[in-house]
Amino acid sequence: MRLDKYLKVSRLIKRRTVANEACDKERINVNGRVAKASYEVKVGDVIQLNLGTRVLSVEVLSLSESPRKEAAAAMYRELGSS
């Protein structure tokens, strides 16, 4: 699954276009490297989101094309934020 789509379906970012823009502005890192929106997310990847003054790190636990709202939070595990 593409990174921008994963960020949207997991509800880490509200819209896919916003996720795409964040990737273009190099605010999303995967496994310590700047990632493009087309990056193929895999289970076990660590995604770091630099959104404004907040930094959020999550580990990918599962991939699902269209999860329900309750299941979206189970797609990742929060590692830390600041």
C-alpha positions in Angstrom: 0.0 0.0 0.0 1.3 3.5 -0.8 2.4 5.6 2.1 -0.1 8.5 1.4 -3.0 6.0 1.3 -1.8 4.3 4.5 -1.6 7.6 6.4 -5.2 8.3 5.3 -6.8 4.9 6.0 -5.1 4.6 9.3 -6.4 8.1 10.1 -3.0 9.5 11.0 -3.6 12.3 8.5 -7.2 13.3 7.6 -6.9 13.5 3.8 -4.8 11.7 1.2 -3.9 15.0 -0.5 -2.6 16.4 2.8 -0.6 13.2 3.3 0.8 13.6 -0.2 1.8 17.3 0.5 3.5 16.3 3.7 5.6 13.7 1.8 6.5 16.3 -0.8 7.6 18.7 1.9 9.8 15.9 3.4 7.9 15.8 6.7 7.4 12.0 6.6 10.3 9.6 7.4 10.1 5.9 7.1 12.8 3.8 8.9 14.9 7.0 9.3 14.8 8.1 5.7 12.7 10.7 4.0 9.9 8.9 2.1 7.9 9.8 -1.0 4.1 9.3 -1.2 4.6 6.3 -3.5 6.7 4.4 -0.9 5.3 0.9 -0.4 4.5 0.5 3.3 5.3 -2.9 4.9 4.4 -4.3 8.3 7.2 -3.4 10.7 8.0 -0.1 9.1 8.5 2.8 11.5 6.9 6.0 10.3 7.8 9.4 11.8 5.5 12.3 11.1 6.8 15.9 11.6 3.7 17.9 11.7 4.2 21.5 12.9 5.8 21.4 16.3 4.6 17.8 16.9 6.6 14.7 16.1 4.8 11.4 16.1 6.5 8.0 15.6 4.4 4.9 14.8 5.1 1.3 13.9 3.0 -0.3 11.2 1.2 -3.4 12.6 -1.2 -4.2 9.7 -2.3 -3.1 6.3 -6.0 -2.8 5.3 -7.5 -1.2 2.3 -10.7 0.1 4.0 -10.8 -0.4 7.8 -13.6 0.7 10.0 -13.0 3.7 12.3 -12.5 1.4 15.3 -10.0 -0.8 13.4 -8.0 2.0 12.0 -6.2 2.7 15.3 -5.1 -1.0 15.4 -3.2 -0.6 12.2 -0.3 1.0 14.1 1.4 1.3 17.5 2.4 4.7 18.7 6.1 4.7 19.7 6.3 8.2 20.9 5.5 11.8 20.3 6.7 15.2 21.3 
